[in-house]
Amino acid sequence: MAESGLKFYILAPSPGLSLRNLTFKHGDTFALFNPEGDIVPGGLGELGLYHQGTRFLSRLELFCCETKPFLLSSSPSPDGLLIQVNLTNPDLFFGETFLPRGALHIRRTKLLYEGDYYEELVFTNYAFHELELPVILSFGADFADIFEVRGIKRRQRGHVLPPEIEEDRIRIRYHGLDGVVRVTEIVFSQKPLALTPNEARFLLRVSPKEKTNLGLVVRCLQGDETRERDFRSALFLRRKERQALVKASVRVETSNEHFNRWLERSEYDLFMMLTRTPYGLYPYAGIPWFNSIFGRDGLIVGFQTLWFNPQIARGVLEVLAQTQATERDPAQDAEPGKILHEMRFGEMAATGEIPFGRYYGSVDATPLFIILAGAYYERTQDLDFLRRLWLHLELALQWVENYGDLDGDGLLEYQPSEEGLVNKGWKDSHDSVFHRDGSPPTPPVALVEVQGYLYRAYLEMARMARALGKHDLVLAFLSKAEEVREKIRRFFWPEGAEFPALALDGRKRPCLVKTSNPGHLLFAEALKEEEALRLASRLLEPDLFSGWGLRTLSKKEILYNPVSYHNGSIWPHDNALIAQGLAFYGLKEPLDKLFRALFEASHYFPHYRLPELFCGFTRRAGEGPVHYPVACSPQAWASGAIFMLLAASLGLKFTGRGVAFIKPRLPDFLSWVRLKGLQVGEHTVDLECLRYEKDVVINVLRKPKTVEILVVK
């Protein structure tokens, strides 16, 4: 999903973010700290406090008694809203005082809220005498655009303005090339002994067995903005936000403690990535590189969580409808009706140094928008919302037919962009689409999974037209769907071919390489049952299935590399979509295999957080999956994978009158699952799913009489 033309490649001059680093987000603001809770310049250069695409804090280091404290522990709080770091002193002399290690405990509590970073430090003295502690907080702000941090060299930057220093605060200012003055305001809870442009010095007196506090707020401001909110009120508002999300979501309980931890971490991260935009609630894609609106990512998260919290899908549809392209703009890859690929903020986006301010360079977001709209209607039966959305759906379909089919053959294709993306499917690296000999395809390129999305989009348009009483459109949509399905069979997987082609080039020559892409045809339900069975069997062979999940590319292909971004790595969202497709065809054995693989992989990542991707090395006894060096973590569609896997395993489907379980099954690591507060129309139900060998019994714990619960074996 990266902007992966070579010009926008994410450089990795260091090993990348440590899995032990501390990450959290709220709205358009996110922060990355080392395990000690510091932002240390140099080294792992991604650390910092970022707001709307700009790093407002590039250094924050704590020194106590002229040295760095020792780390005891650091982790998110149980509700995911805070980061908590525990430190202590080494053996040290300062002045004439000897302080044995462990005599001082320092607790750092961190919080983000609406552009502000809060930190409370609590110093506890376990020595036998009073301590006078010299404390230094060193800070700095480089105002680097996120694309600069990623490695892009700029010809020119704005200029730093003189800092403004008062008794208890400092304002570091930068005037950007976009005309915006960005301000990092640091406010301390007590007046420092000394305050300079890069550090604040304090002397804290702490009696034996007593505590003393020191607090700071870092505000990310633009122009004439001001804010005065304190830590307590910000935490109250964060908790209120989270409670509203929890109340609107299904509460899931299971028999497996490890699974519960994976589920809890995924829910915390998913809620953290949800961002209130001017257009509606939206799951930002990932930290650090993709903390913004991405069309494809948001749509897939909407699918993953539709049963769990349909408000997420609704927000995605609202935002993408409001940002749908209305005119042709080649610099933005925009054409009327096309759905947004990404929206960026920051100086480089505003000045046009990068083309991603509003960028429409994806070929699949537009059909996925139509599919999610249909799935949302099936889930909620919200006819009023569908009526409001219908014009946008028609515009999306007009883009498909007027602009997406570049050579008039009825398939969706793309051309590489000079300034934007080379490849425009979900595997958008410059080298992710190729022929068997490794050569790039001649454009325009038609990807196999995109044709599956197109097929499903026409089916959903037929369903929604029928719901709206537009019966004259239904047969035409169904006919077009069948035409696309036949073309998939004829061009991508003809009679006698072992495996579907990845893509067709501009001369209609197939790219005959084995990838995970055709697995999305299962998600789109674009295959016949016999074809689905053949594909499922082939996907689970060892060259594609590593033991930790499905690789993006077979080990047998010439460009295979388990440490590549898209040519041999493992992506949780990719596996989840394929698992959902397997469920559609009732293929629960291979689904179990994928479910178990990702569940067991989650054990090896800190706090059970599956990252954006991990390396595709073959599973070895006693070893875990291998970390990918510049993976985003958290990543919204990686967090959403568990919700899709669980629903797929249970065969969960909404019928309009209630809930159906189609060939329900639970993997052997789950004896039971309880779903509480599952929304069905205006009602909610509570259900218990019990596994008996390969069978599942559904017990109804609570439901209104009007809601139907069906089990189809």
C-alpha positions in Angstrom: 0.0 0.0 0.0 3.0 2.3 0.0 3.5 5.0 -2.5 6.1 2.8 -4.0 7.2 4.3 -7.3 11.0 4.4 -6.8 10.8 8.1 -6.1 8.6 7.5 -3.0 10.3 4.3 -1.8 10.6 4.1 1.9 14.4 4.1 2.6 15.7 1.9 5.4 19.2 3.2 6.3 18.6 1.7 9.8 17.0 -1.6 10.9 13.7 0.3 11.3 11.5 0.7 14.3 12.2 -1.8 17.1 9.3 -4.0 18.0 9.8 -2.8 21.6 9.4 0.8 20.7 6.2 2.6 22.0 3.6 3.7 19.5 0.3 5.5 20.0 -2.1 7.8 18.2 -5.1 10.1 18.5 -6.7 11.7 15.5 -4.1 13.3 13.2 -1.4 13.0 15.9 0.9 10.0 16.6 4.1 9.5 18.6 6.9 7.0 18.5 9.2 6.6 21.5 12.0 4.2 22.4 11.3 1.7 25.2 12.7 4.2 27.8 10.0 6.7 26.7 12.5 9.0 24.9 12.7 10.5 21.5 16.4 10.2 20.7 17.7 12.0 17.5 19.7 10.0 15.0 19.9 6.2 14.9 16.3 5.1 14.4 15.3 8.4 12.8 11.6 7.7 12.8 11.1 8.5 16.5 9.1 11.7 17.1 5.8 13.4 17.8 3.9 13.9 14.5 0.8 16.0 13.7 -0.8 16.2 10.3 2.2 14.8 8.4 4.8 16.9 10.2 7.2 16.0 13.0 6.7 18.6 15.8 9.0 17.0 18.3 12.3 15.3 17.1 13.9 15.1 20.5 12.7 14.5 24.1 15.2 12.9 26.5 15.1 12.6 30.3 18.2 12.8 32.3 18.2 12.4 36.1 21.2 13.0 38.3 23.2 13.7 35.2 22.6 10.3 33.7 20.0 8.2 31.8 17.7 6.1 34.1 17.6 2.3 33.7 14.5 0.8 32.0 12.4 -1.5 34.2 9.3 -1.9 31.9 7.2 -0.1 29.3 3.9 -0.9 27.8 0.5 0.5 26.8 -2.1 0.7 29.6 -4.8 -2.1 29.6 -7.3 0.2 27.8 -4.6 1.2 25.2 -5.1 4.9 25.9 -1.9 5.6 27.9 1.8 4.5 27.6 3.4 3.8 30.9 7.2 3.6 31.4 8.9 2.5 34.7 12.5 3.6 35.2 15.1 3.5 38.0 18.5 4.9 38.7 21.9 3.1 38.2 24.5 3.2 40.9 25.7 6.7 40.9 27.3 9.6 42.7 26.0 13.1 42.2 27.7 15.8 44.2 28.7 14.1 47.5 25.7 11.8 47.4 25.9 8.1 46.6 22.6 6.7 45.3 22.5 2.9 45.0 20.7 1.4 42.1 16.9 1.0 42.6 16.6 3.7 45.2 14.6 6.0 42.9 11.6 5.0 40.9 10.5 7.1 37.9 7.1 6.5 36.3 6.3 8.2 33.0 2.7 8.3 31.9 2.0 9.5 28.3 -1.2 10.6 26.6 -2.3 12.0 23.3 -5.4 14.0 22.6 -6.3 16.3 19.6 -2.8 17.6 18.7 -1.5 17.6 22.3 1.0 15.3 24.0 0.9 15.0 27.8 3.4 13.5 30.1 3.3 13.1 33.8 6.5 12.1 35.6 6.3 10.7 39.2 9.6 10.4 41.2 9.4 8.1 44.2 12.3 8.1 46.7 13.0 4.7 48.3 16.3 5.9 49.9 16.6 6.6 53.6 17.3 10.3 53.2 15.9 13.3 51.3 17.0 13.6 47.7 17.7 16.7 45.7 17.4 15.4 42.1 18.8 17.4 39.2 16.5 16.6 36.3 17.0 17.7 32.7 14.5 17.4 29.8 16.2 18.0 26.5 14.0 18.7 23.5 14.1 19.7 19.8 11.7 20.2 16.9 12.9 19.7 13.3 9.5 20.1 11.6 10.4 17.4 9.1 7.7 16.4 6.7 6.9 12.6 7.1 8.2 12.1 3.5 11.5 13.7 4.5 11.7 11.3 7.4 11.0 8.5 4.9 14.1 9.5 3.0 13.1 12.1 0.3 15.6 14.9 -0.1 14.1 18.3 -0.5 15.7 21.0 -2.6 14.5 23.7 -0.2 12.9 24.0 3.2 11.2 26.8 5.1 13.0 28.6 7.9 13.1 28.4 11.6 11.9 31.5 13.5 13.5 32.6 16.8 12.0 30.7 19.8 9.8 32.4 22.2 10.6 31.6 25.9 8.5 32.5 28.9 8.8 31.4 32.6 7.1 28.0 32.2 7.0 27.4 28.4 8.8 27.6 25.1 7.5 28.0 21.6 9.7 26.6 18.8 8.5 28.0 15.4 8.9 27.1 11.7 7.6 29.0 8.7 7.0 26.5 5.9 7.2 26.9 2.2 3.4 26.5 2.2 3.1 29.8 4.1 2.0 28.0 7.3 3.7 28.8 10.6 4.0 25.6 12.7 4.6 25.9 16.4 5.8 23.4 19.0 4.7 24.8 22.4 6.1 23.0 25.4 4.5 23.9 28.8 5.9 22.7 32.1 3.9 22.2 35.3 6.5 24.1 37.3 8.9 26.8 36.4 12.3 25.4 35.4 15.5 26.6 37.1 16.8 27.2 33.6 15.0 27.1 30.2 17.0 27.4 27.0 16.1 26.7 23.3 16.9 23.0 23.8 16.6 22.0 27.4 14.7 22.6 30.7 16.5 22.1 34.1 14.8 21.3 37.4 15.8 20.5 41.0 13.3 18.2 42.6 13.3 17.6 46.4 11.8 14.3 47.5 11.6 13.1 51.1 12.1 9.4 52.0 9.2 7.2 50.8 7.5 10.3 49.3 6.7 11.3 45.7 7.0 14.4 43.6 5.5 15.1 40.2 6.7 16.9 37.1 4.4 17.4 34.1 4.6 18.8 30.6 2.4 19.4 27.6 3.6 19.6 24.0 1.1 21.3 21.8 1.3 20.9 18.0 -0.1 24.2 16.7 -0.5 25.9 13.3 -0.9 29.6 12.7 -2.7 31.4 15.6 -4.0 28.2 17.3 -4.1 28.0 21.1 -5.2 25.3 23.5 -5.2 25.1 27.3 -6.6 21.6 28.0 -4.9 19.7 30.9 -4.0 16.0 31.3 -7.0 15.0 33.4 -9.6 16.5 31.1 -7.9 15.1 28.0 -7.9 11.6 29.6 -11.5 11.9 30.5 -12.4 12.8 27.0 -10.3 10.0 25.5 -12.1 7.5 27.8 -15.5 8.8 26.9 -14.6 8.4 23.2 -13.5 4.8 23.8 -16.6 3.9 25.8 -18.8 5.1 23.0 -16.9 2.8 20.5 -17.0 -0.1 22.9 -20.8 0.4 23.4 -21.4 0.4 19.6 -19.3 -2.8 19.1 -19.8 -6.5 19.7 -18.2 -7.8 22.9 -16.4 -11.0 22.1 -15.4 -13.5 24.8 -13.6 -16.8 24.1 -12.1 -19.8 25.8 -8.5 -19.1 24.8 -6.5 -16.6 26.8 -3.9 -16.1 24.0 -6.7 -15.5 21.5 -8.3 -13.0 23.9 -5.0 -11.1 24.1 -4.7 -11.0 20.3 -8.4 -9.8 20.1 -8.0 -7.2 22.7 -4.8 -5.7 21.2 -6.5 -5.7 17.7 -9.5 -3.9 19.2 -7.4 -1.3 21.0 -5.4 -0.7 17.9 -8.4 -0.5 15.6 -10.1 2.0 17.9 -6.8 4.0 18.1 -6.6 4.2 14.3 -10.2 5.5 14.0 -10.1 9.2 13.4 -12.8 11.8 13.3 -12.4 13.7 10.0 -14.5 16.6 8.6 -16.4 14.0 6.6 -16.9 11.2 9.2 -15.2 8.5 11.2 -12.3 6.8 9.3 -9.7 4.2 10.1 -6.3 5.7 9.3 -4.1 3.2 7.7 -1.0 2.7 9.8 1.8 4.1 11.9 4.3 5.6 11.1 4.1 6.0 7.3 0.4 5.9 6.6 -1.3 7.9 9.4 -3.9 9.3 7.0 -6.9 8.5 4.9 -6.3 5.6 2.5 -9.2 4.5 0.4 -8.4 0.9 -0.2 -7.3 0.3 3.4 -10.4 1.9 4.9 -12.7 -0.1 2.6 -11.1 -3.4 3.6 -11.2 -2.5 7.3 -14.9 -1.7 6.7 -15.4 -5.2 5.4 -13.4 -6.8 8.2 -15.4 -5.1 10.9 -18.8 -5.0 9.3 -20.3 -7.6 11.7 -18.4 -6.2 14.7 -19.2 -2.5 14.3 -21.0 -1.3 11.1 -20.4 2.3 12.0 -16.9 1.9 10.8 -18.0 0.9 7.3 -20.6 3.7 7.3 -17.9 6.3 8.1 -15.6 4.9 5.4 -18.4 5.2 2.8 -19.3 8.7 3.9 -15.7 9.9 3.7 -15.0 8.4 0.3 -18.3 9.6 -1.1 -17.5 13.2 0.0 -13.9 13.0 -1.5 -14.9 11.2 -4.7 -13.2 12.9 -7.7 -15.4 15.2 -9.7 -13.1 16.3 -12.5 -10.1 15.0 -14.5 -6.7 16.0 -13.0 -3.7 13.9 -14.4 -1.4 15.1 -11.7 -3.6 13.5 -9.1 -4.7 10.5 -11.2 -8.2 11.9 -10.7 -11.2 11.2 -13.0 -14.9 11.9 -12.4 -16.3 9.2 -10.1 -13.0 7.7 -9.0 -12.5 6.9 -5.3 -9.7 8.4 -3.4 -6.4 6.4 -2.9 -5.0 8.7 -0.2 -5.1 12.1 1.3 -2.1 13.7 2.8 -1.5 16.7 5.0 1.8 18.5 5.6 4.1 21.0 3.9 5.2 18.8 1.0 1.6 17.9 0.1 0.5 21.5 0.3 3.4 22.7 -2.0 2.9 19.9 -4.5 6.4 18.4 -3.8 4.5 15.1 -3.5 1.4 14.3 -5.5 -0.5 12.8 -2.6 -2.4 15.7 -1.2 -5.5 14.2 -2.8 -4.4 11.3 -4.9 -6.6 8.9 -6.8 -4.0 6.4 -8.2 -5.6 3.1 -7.3 -7.5 0.9 -9.7 -9.4 -1.1 -7.1 -10.7 1.4 -4.6 -13.7 2.3 -6.8 -15.1 -1.2 -7.3 -14.4 -1.9 -3.6 -16.4 1.2 -2.7 -19.4 -0.3 -4.5 -19.0 -3.7 -2.9 -18.8 -2.3 0.6 -21.9 -0.2 0.0 -23.7 -3.4 -0.9 -22.3 -5.3 2.0 -23.3 -2.5 4.4 -26.8 -2.5 3.1 -27.1 -6.3 3.6 -25.7 -5.9 7.1 -27.9 -3.0 8.2 -30.9 -2.8 5.8 -30.4 1.0 6.0 -32.4 2.0 2.9 -32.2 5.8 3.7 -28.5 5.7 3.7 -28.4 3.7 0.5 -30.6 6.3 -1.2 -28.2 9.1 -0.2 -25.3 7.0 -1.5 -26.8 6.0 -4.8 -25.6 9.0 -6.8 -22.0 8.3 -5.7 -22.4 4.6 -6.6 -23.6 5.5 -10.1 -20.7 7.9 -10.5 -18.3 5.2 -9.4 -19.7 2.8 -12.0 -19.5 5.5 -14.6 -15.8 5.8 -13.8 -15.4 2.0 -14.2 -17.0 2.1 -17.6 -15.8 5.4 -19.0 -12.3 5.6 -17.6 -11.3 2.3 -15.9 -11.5 0.2 -19.1 -8.6 1.6 -21.0 -8.8 -0.5 -24.2 -12.5 -1.3 -24.4 -12.3 -5.0 -23.6 -14.5 -4.9 -20.5 -11.7 -5.3 -18.0 -10.4 -2.7 -15.4 -6.8 -1.6 -16.2 -4.3 1.0 -15.2 -1.4 2.9 -16.7 1.7 3.8 -14.6 1.9 7.4 -13.5 4.9 9.7 -14.1 4.7 11.3 -10.6 2.6 8.8 -8.6 2.3 5.0 -8.5 3.7 2.6 -11.1 1.4 -0.2 -10.0 -2.1 0.5 -8.8 -3.4 -2.6 -7.1 -2.9 -3.4 -3.4 0.6 -4.6 -4.2 1.8 -1.2 -5.4 5.5 -1.7 -5.3 7.3 -0.9 -8.5 8.3 -4.5 -9.0 5.2 -6.4 -7.8 3.7 -7.1 -11.2 5.9 -9.0 -13.7 6.1 -11.8 -16.2 7.6 -15.2 -15.4 11.1 -14.0 -16.5 10.9 -11.0 -14.2 10.3 -8.5 -16.9 7.6 -5.8 -16.2 4.4 -5.9 -18.2 3.7 -3.6 -21.1 0.8 -1.3 -19.9 -2.1 -1.0 -19.6 -2.2 -3.7 -16.9 -5.3 -5.7 -15.8 -4.9 -7.3 -12.4 -6.7 -10.6 -11.7 -8.1 -9.6 -8.3 -9.4 -6.3 -9.6 -11.6 -8.2 -12.2 -13.0 -10.2 -9.3 -13.9 -7.0 -7.5 -15.5 -5.7 -10.7 -17.6 -8.9 -11.0 -18.8 -8.5 -7.4 -19.4 -4.8 -7.8 -21.9 -5.4 -10.6 -23.7 -8.0 -8.4 -23.9 -5.6 -5.6 -25.2 -2.9 -7.9 -28.0 -5.3 -9.0 -28.9 -6.1 -5.4 -29.0 -2.4 -4.4 -30.9 -1.4 -7.5 -33.5 -4.1 -6.6 -33.7 -2.7 -3.0 -34.3 0.8 -4.3 -37.0 -0.4 -6.7 -34.9 0.3 -9.8 -35.8 -3.0 -11.4 -35.0 -1.9 -14.9 -31.3 -1.8 -14.0 -31.1 -5.2 -12.3 -30.8 -7.5 -15.4 -28.2 -5.2 -17.0 -26.0 -5.3 -14.0 -26.3 -9.1 -13.6 -25.5 -9.5 -17.3 -22.4 -7.4 -17.0 -21.3 -9.4 -13.9 -21.5 -12.6 -15.9 -19.6 -11.1 -18.8 -16.7 -10.2 -16.4 -16.8 -13.6 -14.8 -16.5 -15.3 -18.2 -13.5 -13.0 -19.1 -11.7 -14.0 -15.9 -12.1 -17.6 -16.9 -11.1 -17.0 -20.5 -8.1 -14.7 -20.0 -6.8 -15.4 -16.5 -7.5 -19.1 -15.9 -8.2 -20.8 -19.2 -8.9 -24.5 -19.5 -5.8 -26.6 -18.7 -3.9 -23.8 -16.8 -2.5 -24.8 -13.4 -3.0 -21.4 -11.7 -4.7 -18.1 -12.5 -2.5 -15.4 -14.0 -1.5 -12.5 -11.9 -2.3 -10.0 -14.6 -2.6 -9.3 -18.3 -0.3 -6.9 -20.0 -1.3 -4.4 -22.7 -1.0 -7.1 -25.4 -3.2 -9.4 -23.3 -0.3 -11.7 -22.5 -0.8 -13.3 -19.1 1.8 -12.7 -16.3 2.1 -16.4 -15.4 3.4 -16.1 -11.9 1.9 -17.7 -8.8 0.8 -15.1 -6.2 -1.8 -14.7 -3.5 -3.7 -12.2 -5.8 -6.1 -14.9 -7.3 -7.1 -15.8 -3.8 -9.2 -12.6 -3.8 -11.4 -14.2 -6.5 -12.7 -16.3 -3.6 -13.5 -13.2 -1.6 -15.3 -11.8 -4.7 -17.1 -15.2 -5.2 -16.1 -14.9 -8.9 -15.3 -18.7 -9.3 -17.4 -21.8 -9.7 -17.3 -24.3 -6.8 -14.9 -26.7 -8.6 -12.6 -23.8 -9.5 -12.6 -22.5 -5.9 -11.7 -26.0 -4.6 -8.7 -26.2 -7.1 -7.5 -22.8 -6.2 -7.8 -23.4 -2.4 -5.8 -26.6 -2.7 -3.0 -24.9 -4.7 -2.8 -21.9 -2.4 -2.0 -24.1 0.6 0.9 -25.9 -1.0 4.3 -25.1 0.6 5.6 -22.7 -2.1 2.8 -20.3 -1.2 1.9 -21.3 2.4 4.9 -20.7 4.7 3.4 -22.2 7.9 2.8 -18.6 9.2 0.4 -17.7 6.4 0.1 -17.3 2.6 3.0 -15.6 0.9 2.4 -12.8 -1.6 4.5 -14.7 -4.1 5.5 -18.4 -4.6 9.0 -19.5 -3.6 9.3 -20.9 -7.1 9.1 -17.5 -8.9 12.2 -15.7 -10.1 11.6 -12.5 -8.1 10.7 -14.3 -4.8 12.3 -12.8 -1.8 10.9 -13.4 1.7 12.2 -10.0 2.8 10.6 -8.1 0.0 7.6 -5.8 0.5 5.2 -7.6 -1.9 7.2 -10.5 -3.5 7.2 -13.2 -0.9 6.2 -11.5 2.4 3.0 -12.3 4.4 0.3 -9.8 4.9 -2.4 -10.6 7.6 -5.2 -8.6 5.7 -4.4 -10.6 2.5 -4.8 -13.9 4.3 -8.0 -12.7 6.0 -9.6 -11.7 2.7 -8.7 -15.1 1.3 -10.0 -16.8 4.4 -13.3 -15.0 4.0 -13.5 -16.2 0.4 -12.9 -19.8 1.5 -15.8 -19.5 3.9 -18.1 -18.3 1.1 -17.4 -21.6 -0.6 -17.7 -23.7 2.5 -14.0 -24.6 2.5 -13.4 -24.7 6.2 -10.3 -27.0 6.3 -8.0 -24.5 4.5 -9.6 -21.7 6.4 -8.7 -23.4 9.7 -5.1 -23.6 8.4 -4.9 -19.9 7.7 -6.7 -19.0 11.0 -4.3 -21.1 13.1 -1.2 -19.8 11.3 -2.0 -16.2 12.0 -3.1 -16.9 15.5 0.2 -18.7 16.3 2.1 -15.9 14.5 0.5 -13.3 16.9 2.2 -15.0 19.9 5.6 -13.8 18.6 4.9 -10.1 18.3 4.9 -7.8 21.3 1.5 -7.4 22.9 0.0 -9.8 20.3 0.0 -7.0 17.7 0.3 -8.3 14.1 2.2 -5.8 12.0 1.4 -4.6 8.5 3.4 -7.5 7.1 6.2 -9.9 8.1 8.8 -11.9 6.2 7.8 -15.0 4.3 10.5 -17.4 5.5 9.4 -21.0 5.9 8.3 -21.9 9.4 10.9 -23.7 11.4 10.4 -25.6 14.7 11.0 -23.6 17.8 11.3 -20.3 15.8 8.8 -17.5 15.3 8.0 -15.4 12.2 10.7 -13.0 11.1 10.0 -9.2 11.4 9.9 -7.0 8.3 12.2 -4.0 8.9 10.0 -1.1 8.0 6.5 -2.6 8.6 3.9 -0.3 10.1 2.7 -1.3 13.5 -0.1 -0.9 14.2 -1.7 -1.2 10.8 -5.5 -0.9 10.6 -6.2 -3.8 8.2 -3.7 -6.0 10.1 -5.7 -5.2 13.3 -9.0 -6.0 11.4 -7.8 -9.4 10.2 -8.9 -11.2 13.4 -12.4 -10.0 13.1 -12.7 -11.2 9.5 -11.1 -14.6 10.4 -13.5 -15.2 13.3 -16.6 -14.2 11.2 -15.4 -16.4 8.3 -14.9 -19.4 10.6 -18.4 -19.0 12.0 -20.0 -18.4 8.6 -21.6 -15.3 10.0 -24.2 -13.7 7.6 -26.9 -11.2 8.1 -30.2 -12.0 6.4 -32.3 -8.9 6.9 -34.5 -10.7 9.5 -31.7 -11.9 11.7 -28.4 -13.8 11.7 -27.4 -17.0 9.9 -24.4 -19.2 10.6 -23.4 -21.0 7.3 -21.5 -24.2 8.0 -20.2 -22.8 11.3 -16.9 -24.1 12.6 -14.3 -23.1 15.2 -10.6 -23.9 15.1 -9.4 -26.4 17.7 -7.9 -23.7 19.9 -11.3 -22.2 20.5 -13.8 -24.3 22.6 -16.4 -21.6 22.7 -17.0 -18.0 21.6 -19.6 -15.6 23.0 -20.9 -12.7 21.0 -22.7 -10.1 23.1 -24.5 -7.0 21.8 -24.5 -8.2 18.1 -26.6 -5.6 16.4 -29.4 -6.8 14.2 -31.5 -3.9 12.8 -32.7 -2.0 15.9 -32.1 -4.9 18.2 -29.1 -6.6 19.7 -28.6 -10.3 20.5 -26.3 -12.4 22.7 -25.1 -15.7 21.3 -22.8 -18.6 22.4 -21.0 -20.8 19.9 -19.8 -24.1 21.3 -17.5 -26.5 19.4 -18.1 -30.2 19.5 -15.3 -31.8 17.4 -15.9 -30.3 13.9 -19.5 -29.2 14.7 -20.6 -26.0 16.3 -23.8 -25.5 18.4 -25.3 -22.0 18.6 -27.0 -21.2 21.9 -29.2 -18.1 22.0 -28.5 -16.3 25.3 -30.7 -13.3 24.5 -32.8 -12.1 21.6 -36.1 -10.4 20.7 -38.8 -12.6 19.2 -38.6 -10.8 15.9 -35.0 -11.7 15.3 -34.3 -15.0 13.5 -31.2 -17.1 14.2 -30.5 -19.7 11.5 -27.9 -22.4 11.4 -27.1 -24.0 8.0 -25.0 -27.1 8.2 
